[in-house]
Amino acid sequence: MGLLIFAIIVDYSAGFFHEASFFRKSSSIFQGEVAPLHTTTNHLLPNLHDDFPDEHHPSGRRLVRSDRFGILQGPDTGVSDNQTRVLFLGGSTTENNEVHEEFRFPYLAISQLNKISGINYIGINAGVRAHTTQNSINLYLNHPSPDIEAAKYVVMMHNINDRLKLALDKSYKATLNTHSQSSLEASVGGLKSSAYSLFQWARSKSNLIYLLDSSISSLFISDNGIFVNERILDKVANISETDVSKFQENLKIFADIVKAKGKVPILMTQPLGKDSKGQDIFNDSIRKISLQNKIPLIDLDLESKKITEKDRLFLSDGIHFNDHGSKWASDFIAAELASILKIKSSKSILLDTCKPINSNGKNIVNQPLNRNLLEGRYPSLSSDEKNMLYQSYQDGKTLIKVLDLGSGKSSVLLERAGINTIEHPTWLSASQIIYGYKSGGHSLLYLFDMKTRVSSLLIPNSNLFGAIASVSNLGEIAFAGYELGANQPPIPEIYYMKSFSSPPIKITSTRFEKWRPFFNESEKSIFFIGSPDGNYFNLYKVAIDSKSMSLVYSDLAKNHWDPAISPDGKKISFAQKNKFDFDLFISQLPVSVEHLIRYASTSEDEWDPRFSPDGSYLLYAGSSIFGSQIRAICLK
C-alpha cells in the first residue's frame, strides 16, 4: 500500500515537470475528439455510418459516414451526374472527421460557392488520415469511385504528413512485406502491435510514463525545426533541401497528372494553430511551385495568419480544425474558388464610403466576423446617431451596454446574472430604452431612464407579458405579448401602444405565434414573423388602424427572422436560413426573389439587422470564434 501511494505521488508530481500533465491531457482530449477511422492508401472503409456522442452539438451527436466506395460523406449525399464536382485530396486535416459533417470544408466550402455563384457544384471529400502527396496521387489515379474520376477541379492540401514521412524515411518509397501472414515474423508483428496499443493507453493515463517517453524520444531527434504529428507538436530532425525538393516534385507530378486528364489542379497551403518553422518551409514550397508552374493556389495558411488568435480555429492539438475553424476555411476557400473559376458573385459589393464606427479604436464597418472587435447582439443607433445600444455577455452575466461613437468607449447600463435574463434592448428616446426581463419563465418589458438609472415596468399592474419591443420615430411601441389564461400554452400576438403611457392594444388574433415586430411608418403597418405550422417560413405585416393582416414573403424551404425596415420605408432586411446558417438579405418592397440581395453570408449565423436612422449603415450581429460579434455594412 505504501509503494502504491508513493507511486501515485511520484506520478502526480511528474505532471508538473515541463507541463507533462497538460500535454498528456491535451493528447488524450484530441484522441477522444477523433473518430477511429481505420483507413489505408488502397482501402477506404465503405458504407460507414458511425454515430459519436457530442455534447457540444445541438443534435448531441457527430456522424461519420462513407459511401459504397469509402468516400467520406457530407450532409447532402445525393450527387447528380450533370453537376460539376470539386475534389479535395489530403490527409486528416482534409478528411476533417472531427468536425460535424455539415461543417466539413470540402462540403461547406462548395455550399458557400453555390451561394456566390448560383450554380450547384458538388464537393467530394477524399481526404484520408495519414495520407501524403504520394498516397493522394495513388488514390486519384487508382481509386474506383466515379466521383473522383468525374471531378473537374482537384484541390490538394498536404504538408504535415509529408514532413513526417520524409523526416522518418527520407523518401516516399513504400516498404514491401517479405513474409506471409502465417510466419513467425507476422506473429511477432501482431504481438508488437498489441504491446504498442497497451503502452499508448498507459502513456495517456500516467504523467510519469508520458514524461519518460517524451524525454527518451527527444534524445533521438534534433530541436531544429518543428514537426506536427497526429497528437501534438513535436520537435524532429532538421528539414533538408532534399526533403523539400522531393515534396515539390510530388506537387508537380500531381498537377501534371490532373492536367493530363483534362482537369484543373489547385494547390492549397495548410495552416496550423501554432507557429511552426517546418510548416512555413513546406507552405513556402507550395507557393513556389504554384507560381513557377502557374497552378492556382488557395493560400489558407497566409489568410490564417491575419487572425490574431488563430489557435481558436483548431482543436486542442493545434492541427485539426474545430467547427468554427472549418467554417472559416470554407468561406475563404469558396471566395478563392470563385476567383479561380471566374465566377461573378451574386452578393452585393460592399461600399467603403461610410465613416468608421469605432469600438476601442477598431472600425466595425465592413469587417469580417473572425476578428474580436465588438462582442454583442441586437445593435441599434440612437436617433442622433451618437450612441449604439446593444446586448452583451460577460462572466455569466447578461449586460446591456451603450457605445459612445465619439469616444469609441462602451459603458454598462444594466447587468443581471444569467444568460439572456435581460434582452432585446431598443431605443425609446435619446435617454430612455426598453428591454425585456425574464422572470419565472415569462418576459416583462421594462423602461430604463439613462439619466436617473431607474427601471420601471412598461405595462404596470397588468397580466400582460411582452418581449422584443420595437419603437417608431413617433414613439409608438410594438411588441410580442400574451396574457395568461385558460388557453395554455399562451400564444404571442402583436400589441401596439401609441406611446409608452398608452394602454396596449392587441392588433393580431390569428392564434399562431408571432414575433419580432418592426414598424414601417411610411405605410402605418407593423412587420413580423409568424409560424402557422411551427416553422418561421413567413413574413407578415398588419395595418395598425384596420388590423388587417397580409403575407409579405414566404419560402417554405427557408426560415426567416428579424425583419427590419429602412428609414424611408422602401426596403426590408431580414435573416434567412440557408441549410445550416442564417444570412442577411435586403430587398425592395414588395419583397420578391428578384429583389433579394445577399449582404452577409459567411458559414456562421448573421442576424439582428437594423438600419441606421439615416440609412447609411446596416447594423447586425454574427456568430464567430469570439462569440457574437457586432458589425456594420456601409450602404451609401
C-alpha positions as CSV (number, residue, x, y, z in Angstrom):
1,M,0.0,0.0,0.0
2,G,2.9,2.3,0.8
3,L,4.5,1.6,-2.5
4,L,1.2,2.3,-4.3
5,I,0.7,5.6,-2.5
6,F,4.4,6.5,-3.3
7,A,3.9,5.7,-7.0
8,I,0.7,7.9,-7.1
9,I,2.5,10.8,-5.5
10,V,5.5,10.4,-7.9
11,D,3.2,10.2,-11.0
12,Y,1.2,13.2,-9.8
13,S,4.4,15.2,-9.2
14,A,5.8,14.3,-12.7
15,G,2.8,16.1,-14.2
16,F,4.3,19.5,-13.1
17,F,7.6,18.8,-14.9
18,H,7.7,20.6,-18.3
19,E,3.8,20.7,-18.1
20,A,3.7,17.0,-18.7
21,S,0.2,16.7,-17.3
22,F,-1.1,19.5,-19.6
23,F,0.3,17.9,-22.7
24,R,-0.7,14.4,-21.8
25,K,-4.3,15.5,-21.2
26,S,-4.3,17.6,-24.4
27,S,-3.2,14.5,-26.3
28,S,-5.9,12.4,-24.7
29,I,-8.6,15.0,-25.4
30,F,-7.6,15.0,-29.1
31,Q,-7.7,11.3,-29.3
32,G,-11.3,11.5,-27.9
33,E,-12.2,14.1,-30.5
34,V,-11.1,11.9,-33.4
35,A,-13.3,9.3,-35.0
36,P,-11.4,6.0,-35.2
37,L,-11.4,5.5,-39.0
38,H,-9.0,2.7,-39.9
39,T,-8.1,3.7,-43.5
40,T,-5.1,3.0,-45.7
41,T,-4.0,4.2,-49.1
42,N,-5.6,1.4,-51.0
43,H,-8.7,0.7,-48.9
44,L,-11.3,3.2,-47.6
45,L,-14.0,1.7,-45.4
46,P,-17.3,1.6,-47.4
47,N,-20.8,2.2,-46.0
48,L,-19.7,3.7,-42.7
49,H,-22.4,5.1,-40.5
50,D,-20.8,5.9,-37.2
51,D,-22.6,8.0,-34.6
52,F,-20.4,9.6,-32.0
53,P,-21.9,11.3,-28.9
54,D,-21.2,15.1,-28.8
55,E,-22.5,17.3,-26.1
56,H,-21.4,20.5,-28.0
57,H,-23.7,19.9,-30.9
58,P,-27.5,20.6,-30.8
59,S,-28.2,17.1,-32.1
60,G,-26.0,15.6,-29.4
61,R,-24.0,13.6,-32.0
62,R,-21.4,13.7,-34.7
63,L,-21.9,11.5,-37.8
64,V,-19.1,9.9,-39.8
65,R,-20.4,8.3,-43.0
66,S,-18.9,6.9,-46.2
67,D,-20.4,5.8,-49.5
68,R,-20.0,2.4,-51.1
69,F,-16.6,3.4,-52.3
70,G,-15.4,4.6,-48.9
71,I,-15.5,8.3,-49.7
72,L,-16.4,10.4,-46.6
73,Q,-19.9,11.9,-47.0
74,G,-21.3,15.3,-46.2
75,P,-24.9,16.2,-45.2
76,D,-26.0,16.0,-48.9
77,T,-25.4,12.5,-50.1
78,G,-27.3,12.8,-53.4
79,V,-25.0,13.6,-56.3
80,S,-26.4,14.3,-59.8
81,D,-24.4,13.2,-62.9
82,N,-24.6,16.6,-64.5
83,Q,-23.2,18.6,-61.6
84,T,-19.7,19.8,-61.6
85,R,-17.5,18.2,-58.9
86,V,-14.8,19.7,-56.9
87,L,-12.5,17.0,-55.4
88,F,-10.5,17.6,-52.2
89,L,-7.4,15.4,-51.6
90,G,-5.3,15.5,-48.4
91,G,-4.7,13.9,-45.0
92,S,-6.7,14.1,-41.8
93,T,-6.9,17.9,-42.0
94,T,-8.9,17.5,-45.2
95,E,-10.8,14.4,-44.1
96,N,-11.9,16.7,-41.2
97,N,-13.9,14.0,-39.4
98,E,-13.5,15.7,-36.1
99,V,-15.9,18.4,-37.4
100,H,-19.6,17.9,-37.7
101,E,-20.4,16.7,-41.2
102,E,-22.4,19.8,-42.2
103,F,-19.3,21.9,-41.4
104,R,-16.5,19.9,-43.1
105,F,-15.0,22.3,-45.5
106,P,-14.9,20.0,-48.6
107,Y,-18.7,20.2,-48.5
108,L,-19.4,23.5,-46.7
109,A,-17.0,25.5,-49.0
110,I,-18.8,24.2,-52.0
111,S,-22.1,25.1,-50.4
112,Q,-20.8,28.6,-49.9
113,L,-19.5,28.6,-53.5
114,N,-23.1,27.8,-54.7
115,K,-24.4,30.8,-52.7
116,I,-21.9,33.0,-54.5
117,S,-22.4,31.6,-58.0
118,G,-26.0,30.5,-58.1
119,I,-24.6,27.3,-59.6
120,N,-24.9,23.9,-58.0
121,Y,-21.4,22.5,-57.6
122,I,-20.7,19.3,-55.7
123,G,-17.9,18.7,-53.2
124,I,-16.1,15.4,-52.9
125,N,-14.0,14.7,-49.8
126,A,-11.2,12.2,-50.5
127,G,-9.0,13.2,-47.6
128,V,-7.7,10.2,-45.6
129,R,-5.9,10.2,-42.3
130,A,-2.1,9.8,-42.6
131,H,-2.1,10.3,-46.4
132,T,0.8,12.1,-48.0
133,T,1.1,13.6,-51.5
134,Q,2.2,10.1,-52.7
135,N,-0.9,8.5,-51.3
136,S,-3.2,11.1,-52.7
137,I,-1.7,10.7,-56.2
138,N,-2.2,7.0,-55.9
139,L,-5.8,7.4,-54.8
140,Y,-6.5,9.9,-57.6
141,L,-5.1,7.5,-60.2
142,N,-6.5,4.2,-59.0
143,H,-9.5,4.6,-56.7
144,P,-12.7,3.2,-58.3
145,S,-15.0,6.0,-57.1
146,P,-16.7,7.5,-60.2
147,D,-16.9,10.9,-58.4
148,I,-13.1,11.1,-58.2
149,E,-12.8,10.3,-61.9
150,A,-15.5,12.9,-62.8
151,A,-14.1,15.8,-60.8
152,K,-13.3,18.8,-62.9
153,Y,-11.4,20.7,-60.2
154,V,-9.0,18.9,-57.9
155,V,-7.8,20.7,-54.8
156,M,-4.9,19.2,-52.8
157,M,-3.7,20.2,-49.3
158,H,-0.6,18.5,-47.9
159,N,2.2,19.4,-45.6
160,I,2.4,17.8,-42.2
161,N,2.2,14.1,-43.2
162,D,4.8,14.6,-46.0
163,R,7.2,16.2,-43.4
164,L,6.7,13.2,-41.2
165,K,7.2,10.7,-44.0
166,L,10.4,12.5,-45.2
167,A,11.8,13.0,-41.7
168,L,11.5,9.4,-40.8
169,D,12.1,7.6,-44.1
170,K,14.0,10.3,-46.2
171,S,11.9,9.2,-49.2
172,Y,8.4,8.3,-50.4
173,K,9.4,4.7,-51.2
174,A,6.9,2.1,-49.9
175,T,8.0,-0.8,-47.7
176,L,7.0,-4.1,-49.1
177,N,6.2,-7.1,-46.9
178,T,8.6,-10.1,-47.3
179,H,6.8,-12.7,-45.2
180,S,3.5,-14.4,-45.1
181,Q,0.7,-13.9,-42.5
182,S,1.4,-17.4,-41.1
183,S,5.1,-16.8,-40.5
184,L,6.8,-16.2,-37.2
185,E,7.6,-12.6,-38.3
186,A,3.9,-11.9,-38.7
187,S,3.1,-13.3,-35.3
188,V,5.8,-11.2,-33.7
189,G,4.4,-8.2,-35.5
190,G,1.0,-8.8,-34.1
191,L,2.4,-9.0,-30.6
192,K,4.3,-5.8,-31.1
193,S,1.1,-4.1,-32.2
194,S,-0.7,-5.2,-29.1
195,A,2.1,-4.2,-26.9
196,Y,2.2,-0.8,-28.6
197,S,-1.5,-0.3,-28.0
198,L,-1.2,-1.2,-24.4
199,F,1.8,1.2,-24.0
200,Q,-0.2,4.1,-25.7
201,W,-3.1,3.5,-23.2
202,A,-0.7,3.7,-20.2
203,R,1.0,6.7,-21.7
204,S,-2.3,8.5,-21.9
205,K,-3.1,7.8,-18.2
206,S,0.3,8.3,-16.5
207,N,2.2,11.5,-16.2
208,L,5.4,9.7,-15.4
209,I,5.2,7.3,-18.4
210,Y,4.3,10.2,-20.7
211,L,7.2,12.3,-19.4
212,L,9.7,9.4,-19.7
213,D,8.6,8.6,-23.2
214,S,8.8,12.2,-24.3
215,S,12.2,12.6,-22.7
216,I,13.6,9.5,-24.3
217,S,12.2,10.3,-27.7
218,S,13.8,13.8,-27.5
219,L,17.2,12.2,-27.3
220,F,16.9,10.8,-30.8
221,I,15.6,14.0,-32.6
222,S,17.0,17.4,-33.2
223,D,15.4,20.7,-32.0
224,N,15.9,22.3,-35.3
225,G,12.5,22.9,-37.0
226,I,9.1,21.9,-35.8
227,F,7.1,18.9,-36.9
228,V,3.5,18.0,-36.2
229,N,2.3,14.5,-35.6
230,E,-1.3,13.3,-35.0
231,R,-1.2,14.1,-31.3
232,I,0.8,17.2,-30.5
233,L,3.5,19.4,-31.9
234,D,6.9,17.6,-31.6
235,K,10.4,18.5,-32.5
236,V,12.2,16.5,-35.2
237,A,15.2,16.4,-37.4
238,N,16.1,19.4,-39.4
239,I,14.2,19.7,-42.7
240,S,16.7,19.3,-45.6
241,E,16.7,20.8,-49.0
242,T,16.3,17.2,-50.3
243,D,13.1,16.8,-48.3
244,V,11.6,20.0,-49.8
245,S,12.7,19.0,-53.3
246,K,11.0,15.7,-53.1
247,F,7.8,17.3,-51.8
248,Q,7.9,19.8,-54.6
249,E,8.4,17.1,-57.2
250,N,5.3,15.3,-56.0
251,L,3.3,18.6,-56.2
252,K,4.4,18.9,-59.9
253,I,3.6,15.3,-60.6
254,F,0.1,15.8,-59.1
255,A,-0.5,18.9,-61.3
256,D,0.8,17.2,-64.4
257,I,-1.5,14.1,-63.9
258,V,-4.6,16.3,-63.3
259,K,-3.8,18.4,-66.4
260,A,-3.2,15.2,-68.4
261,K,-6.7,14.1,-67.5
262,G,-8.1,17.4,-68.8
263,K,-8.9,18.7,-65.3
264,V,-7.8,21.7,-63.3
265,P,-5.3,21.2,-60.4
266,I,-5.5,23.6,-57.4
267,L,-2.9,23.7,-54.6
268,M,-3.7,24.7,-51.0
269,T,-1.4,25.6,-48.2
270,Q,-2.0,24.1,-44.8
271,P,-2.5,26.3,-41.7
272,L,-1.7,25.4,-38.0
273,G,-2.9,26.9,-34.8
274,K,0.7,27.3,-33.6
275,D,3.8,28.8,-35.3
276,S,5.9,26.2,-37.0
277,K,9.1,26.8,-38.9
278,G,8.8,23.4,-40.7
279,Q,5.2,24.2,-41.7
280,D,6.3,27.6,-43.1
281,I,9.1,26.0,-45.1
282,F,6.8,23.5,-46.8
283,N,4.0,26.1,-47.3
284,D,6.5,28.3,-49.0
285,S,7.5,25.5,-51.3
286,I,3.8,25.1,-52.3
287,R,3.6,28.8,-53.1
288,K,6.8,28.5,-55.2
289,I,5.5,25.5,-57.2
290,S,2.2,27.3,-57.8
291,L,4.0,30.4,-59.1
292,Q,6.5,28.6,-61.2
293,N,4.0,26.3,-62.8
294,K,1.0,28.6,-62.9
295,I,-1.1,26.3,-60.7
296,P,-4.0,28.1,-59.0
297,L,-3.3,28.5,-55.2
298,I,-5.6,28.8,-52.2
299,D,-3.3,30.3,-49.5
300,L,-5.2,29.2,-46.5
301,D,-2.1,29.5,-44.3
302,L,-1.4,33.1,-45.2
303,E,-5.1,34.0,-44.5
304,S,-5.0,32.3,-41.1
305,K,-2.0,34.5,-40.1
306,K,-4.3,37.5,-40.3
307,I,-6.3,36.3,-37.4
308,T,-4.9,37.5,-34.0
309,E,-6.0,34.4,-32.1
310,K,-5.9,31.8,-34.8
311,D,-5.5,28.9,-32.3
312,R,-9.2,29.3,-31.7
313,L,-9.8,27.8,-35.1
314,F,-8.3,24.4,-34.1
315,L,-8.8,21.5,-31.7
316,S,-6.5,21.1,-28.7
317,D,-3.7,19.7,-30.9
318,G,-3.4,22.9,-32.8
319,I,-3.6,20.9,-36.1
320,H,-7.1,19.9,-36.9
321,F,-10.0,22.4,-37.4
322,N,-12.8,22.7,-34.9
323,D,-16.3,23.6,-36.2
324,H,-15.5,27.3,-36.3
325,G,-12.2,26.8,-38.0
326,S,-13.8,24.6,-40.7
327,K,-16.4,27.3,-41.2
328,W,-13.8,30.0,-41.5
329,A,-11.8,27.9,-44.0
330,S,-15.0,27.2,-46.0
331,D,-15.7,30.9,-46.5
332,F,-12.1,31.6,-47.7
333,I,-11.9,28.6,-49.9
334,A,-15.3,29.4,-51.5
335,A,-14.2,33.0,-52.3
336,E,-10.9,31.8,-53.7
337,L,-12.6,29.2,-55.9
338,A,-15.0,31.8,-57.1
339,S,-12.0,33.8,-58.3
340,I,-10.2,30.8,-59.8
341,L,-13.4,29.7,-61.6
342,K,-14.0,33.4,-62.7
343,I,-17.4,33.4,-61.1
344,K,-19.1,36.7,-60.6
345,S,-20.6,37.0,-57.1
346,S,-24.3,37.4,-56.7
347,K,-23.6,39.0,-53.4
348,S,-23.7,42.8,-53.1
349,I,-20.4,44.7,-53.4
350,L,-19.6,46.4,-50.1
351,L,-19.2,50.2,-50.2
352,D,-16.4,51.9,-48.3
353,T,-17.8,55.5,-48.4
354,C,-19.1,55.5,-44.8
355,K,-17.4,56.9,-41.8
356,P,-15.9,54.4,-39.5
357,I,-17.8,53.2,-36.4
358,N,-15.1,52.6,-33.9
359,S,-15.1,50.5,-30.8
360,N,-11.9,50.9,-28.8
361,G,-10.2,52.3,-31.9
362,K,-11.3,49.4,-34.1
363,N,-13.6,50.0,-37.0
364,I,-16.5,47.6,-37.2
365,V,-17.8,48.7,-40.7
366,N,-17.4,46.0,-43.4
367,Q,-15.1,43.9,-41.2
368,P,-15.1,40.1,-41.1
369,L,-16.5,38.2,-38.1
370,N,-13.3,36.4,-37.3
371,R,-11.8,39.5,-35.6
372,N,-12.6,40.3,-32.0
373,L,-13.8,43.9,-32.4
374,L,-17.1,44.2,-30.5
375,E,-18.9,41.4,-28.8
376,G,-22.6,41.6,-28.6
377,R,-26.0,41.3,-30.2
378,Y,-29.1,43.4,-31.1
379,P,-27.3,46.6,-32.1
380,S,-29.2,49.9,-32.8
381,L,-28.2,53.5,-33.2
382,S,-29.9,56.4,-31.4
383,S,-31.8,58.9,-33.4
384,D,-29.0,61.4,-33.3
385,E,-26.5,58.6,-34.3
386,K,-24.2,59.4,-31.3
387,N,-24.6,56.1,-29.4
388,M,-25.1,52.4,-30.2
389,L,-27.2,50.3,-27.9
390,Y,-26.5,46.5,-27.7
391,Q,-26.7,43.4,-25.5
392,S,-23.6,41.6,-24.4
393,Y,-22.4,38.8,-22.1
394,Q,-19.6,38.6,-19.5
395,D,-18.7,36.2,-16.6
396,G,-22.1,34.5,-16.6
397,K,-23.9,37.8,-16.7
398,T,-26.1,39.5,-19.4
399,L,-25.3,43.2,-20.0
400,I,-27.0,46.0,-21.8
401,K,-24.3,48.4,-22.9
402,V,-24.1,51.6,-24.9
403,L,-21.2,52.5,-27.2
404,D,-20.3,56.2,-27.5
405,L,-19.5,56.6,-31.2
406,G,-17.5,59.8,-30.4
407,S,-15.0,58.2,-27.9
408,G,-15.4,54.6,-29.1
409,K,-15.9,53.5,-25.4
410,S,-18.7,51.3,-24.1
411,S,-20.4,51.6,-20.7
412,V,-22.7,49.2,-18.9
413,L,-26.3,50.4,-18.4
414,L,-27.7,47.2,-16.8
415,E,-26.5,43.8,-15.8
416,R,-28.1,40.7,-14.5
417,A,-26.8,37.2,-13.5
418,G,-27.5,34.5,-16.1
419,I,-27.7,34.4,-19.9
420,N,-30.4,36.3,-21.6
421,T,-32.0,37.4,-18.4
422,I,-32.3,40.9,-19.8
423,E,-32.5,41.1,-23.6
424,H,-33.5,42.8,-26.8
425,P,-32.8,46.5,-25.8
426,T,-34.2,49.2,-28.1
427,W,-34.2,53.0,-28.0
428,L,-37.4,54.8,-26.9
429,S,-35.7,58.2,-26.9
430,A,-32.1,59.6,-26.6
431,S,-32.2,59.0,-22.8
432,Q,-34.7,56.1,-22.5
433,I,-34.6,52.4,-23.6
434,I,-37.0,49.5,-23.4
435,Y,-35.7,46.0,-22.6
436,G,-37.1,42.6,-21.7
437,Y,-36.6,40.9,-18.4
438,K,-37.2,37.1,-17.9
439,S,-38.8,36.1,-14.7
440,G,-40.5,32.8,-13.8
441,G,-40.4,31.6,-17.4
442,H,-42.1,34.8,-18.7
443,S,-40.8,38.0,-20.1
444,L,-41.7,41.5,-18.8
445,L,-41.0,44.8,-20.6
446,Y,-39.2,47.5,-18.7
447,L,-38.5,51.1,-19.2
448,F,-35.0,52.3,-18.3
449,D,-34.1,56.0,-17.8
450,M,-30.4,56.6,-18.6
451,K,-30.3,59.8,-16.5
452,T,-31.8,58.5,-13.3
453,R,-30.6,54.9,-13.8
454,V,-34.0,53.7,-12.8
455,S,-36.1,50.8,-14.3
456,S,-39.9,50.6,-14.2
457,L,-42.4,48.3,-15.7
458,L,-43.6,49.5,-19.2
459,I,-47.0,48.0,-18.5
460,P,-47.7,48.2,-14.8
461,N,-50.4,46.3,-12.9
462,S,-51.1,44.0,-15.8
463,N,-51.3,40.3,-16.5
464,L,-49.8,41.0,-20.0
465,F,-46.3,39.7,-20.7
466,G,-44.3,41.1,-23.5
467,A,-40.9,40.7,-25.3
468,I,-38.9,42.1,-28.2
469,A,-40.2,45.6,-28.4
470,S,-39.9,47.9,-31.4
471,V,-40.2,51.7,-31.4
472,S,-41.2,54.0,-34.3
473,N,-39.8,57.5,-34.8
474,L,-43.1,58.9,-33.3
475,G,-42.6,57.0,-30.1
476,E,-45.1,54.2,-30.9
477,I,-44.3,50.8,-29.4
478,A,-45.0,47.3,-30.8
479,F,-44.2,44.1,-29.0
480,A,-45.0,40.3,-29.0
481,G,-47.2,39.7,-26.0
482,Y,-49.6,37.3,-24.4
483,E,-51.9,37.1,-21.4
484,L,-52.0,34.2,-19.0
485,G,-55.4,32.5,-19.0
486,A,-57.3,29.3,-19.8
487,N,-55.5,28.7,-23.1
488,Q,-52.2,27.0,-22.4
489,P,-49.5,27.5,-23.6
490,P,-50.1,31.2,-24.3
491,I,-49.7,32.3,-27.9
492,P,-47.8,35.5,-28.6
493,E,-49.7,38.1,-30.6
494,I,-48.6,41.6,-31.8
495,Y,-49.5,44.5,-29.5
496,Y,-49.5,48.2,-30.2
497,M,-49.0,51.3,-27.9
498,K,-49.4,54.8,-29.3
499,S,-46.9,56.0,-26.6
500,F,-45.2,54.5,-23.6
501,S,-48.1,55.8,-21.4
502,S,-50.9,54.5,-23.6
503,P,-52.7,51.2,-23.0
504,P,-51.6,48.3,-25.2
505,I,-53.9,47.1,-28.0
506,K,-53.8,43.7,-29.5
507,I,-53.8,44.1,-33.3
508,T,-53.5,40.4,-34.4
509,S,-55.6,37.4,-33.3
510,T,-54.9,34.5,-35.7
511,R,-53.9,32.1,-33.0
512,F,-50.4,31.2,-34.2
513,E,-47.0,32.5,-32.8
514,K,-45.9,36.0,-33.9
515,W,-42.5,37.6,-33.0
516,R,-40.1,40.3,-33.9
517,P,-42.4,43.2,-34.8
518,F,-41.0,46.2,-36.6
519,F,-42.6,49.5,-37.8
520,N,-43.0,50.6,-41.4
521,E,-44.0,54.2,-40.7
522,S,-44.5,55.1,-44.4
523,E,-47.5,52.7,-44.7
524,K,-48.5,52.7,-41.0
525,S,-48.0,49.0,-40.6
526,I,-46.0,46.5,-38.4
527,F,-44.0,43.7,-40.0
528,F,-43.3,40.5,-38.1
529,I,-42.5,36.8,-38.4
530,G,-45.2,34.1,-38.0
531,S,-45.3,30.4,-37.5
532,P,-48.7,28.8,-38.5
533,D,-47.0,25.3,-38.7
534,G,-44.2,25.6,-36.2
535,N,-41.7,26.9,-38.9
536,Y,-40.9,30.5,-39.4
537,F,-41.2,30.4,-43.2
538,N,-43.4,33.5,-43.5
539,L,-43.1,37.3,-43.1
540,Y,-46.3,39.2,-42.4
541,K,-47.5,42.7,-41.9
542,V,-50.5,44.1,-40.1
543,A,-52.1,47.6,-40.7
544,I,-52.2,49.5,-37.4
545,D,-55.5,51.1,-38.0
546,S,-57.5,48.4,-39.7
547,K,-55.7,45.4,-38.1
548,S,-55.8,43.7,-41.5
549,M,-53.0,41.2,-41.9
550,S,-51.3,40.1,-45.1
551,L,-48.4,37.9,-46.2
552,V,-45.2,39.8,-47.2
553,Y,-42.9,36.9,-48.2
554,S,-42.8,33.2,-47.9
555,D,-40.3,30.5,-48.8
556,L,-41.2,27.0,-47.5
557,A,-37.6,25.8,-47.7
558,K,-36.1,28.6,-45.5
559,N,-36.7,30.1,-42.1
560,H,-36.9,33.9,-41.8
561,W,-36.1,36.0,-38.8
562,D,-35.6,39.6,-37.7
563,P,-37.4,41.9,-40.2
564,A,-36.1,45.5,-40.2
565,I,-37.5,48.3,-42.4
566,S,-35.3,51.1,-43.9
567,P,-36.0,54.7,-42.7
568,D,-37.7,55.6,-46.0
569,G,-39.9,52.5,-45.8
570,K,-38.8,51.3,-49.2
571,K,-36.6,48.3,-48.2
572,I,-36.6,45.4,-45.8
573,S,-33.7,43.4,-44.3
574,F,-34.1,40.1,-42.7
575,A,-32.2,36.9,-41.8
576,Q,-32.8,33.9,-43.9
577,K,-31.6,30.4,-43.0
578,N,-29.9,28.6,-45.9
579,K,-29.4,25.0,-45.0
580,F,-27.3,25.4,-41.8
581,D,-26.9,29.1,-41.1
582,F,-28.6,32.5,-41.3
583,D,-27.6,35.0,-44.0
584,L,-28.7,38.6,-44.2
585,F,-30.7,39.9,-47.2
586,I,-32.0,43.3,-48.3
587,S,-34.9,43.6,-50.6
588,Q,-37.0,46.4,-52.1
589,L,-40.6,46.3,-51.0
590,P,-42.7,44.5,-52.0
591,V,-40.3,41.5,-51.4
592,S,-39.6,39.2,-54.4
593,V,-36.9,36.7,-55.3
594,E,-35.7,39.2,-58.0
595,H,-35.3,41.9,-55.4
596,L,-33.3,39.8,-52.8
597,I,-29.7,40.7,-52.4
598,R,-27.4,38.8,-50.1
599,Y,-25.4,41.2,-48.0
600,A,-23.8,39.0,-45.3
601,S,-23.3,35.3,-46.0
602,T,-20.5,33.6,-44.1
603,S,-20.7,30.0,-42.8
604,E,-21.6,31.4,-39.4
605,D,-25.0,32.9,-38.5
606,E,-25.7,36.6,-39.4
607,W,-28.8,38.1,-37.9
608,D,-30.3,41.0,-35.8
609,P,-30.3,43.5,-38.8
610,R,-31.1,47.2,-38.0
611,F,-30.8,50.1,-40.4
612,S,-29.2,53.3,-39.1
613,P,-31.6,56.3,-38.8
614,D,-30.2,57.9,-41.9
615,G,-30.0,54.6,-43.8
616,S,-26.2,54.7,-44.3
617,Y,-25.5,51.5,-42.4
618,L,-27.0,48.1,-41.8
619,L,-26.0,47.0,-38.3
620,Y,-26.1,43.3,-37.5
621,A,-24.6,40.6,-35.3
622,G,-23.0,37.3,-36.3
623,S,-21.6,34.3,-34.5
624,S,-17.8,33.7,-34.6
625,I,-14.9,32.1,-32.8
626,F,-15.1,35.0,-30.4
627,G,-18.8,34.6,-29.6
628,S,-21.3,37.0,-31.1
629,Q,-19.7,40.0,-32.9
630,I,-21.4,43.2,-34.0
631,R,-20.7,44.6,-37.4
632,A,-22.0,47.3,-39.8
633,I,-22.4,47.3,-43.6
634,C,-21.9,50.5,-45.5
635,L,-25.0,51.1,-47.8
636,K,-24.3,54.6,-49.1
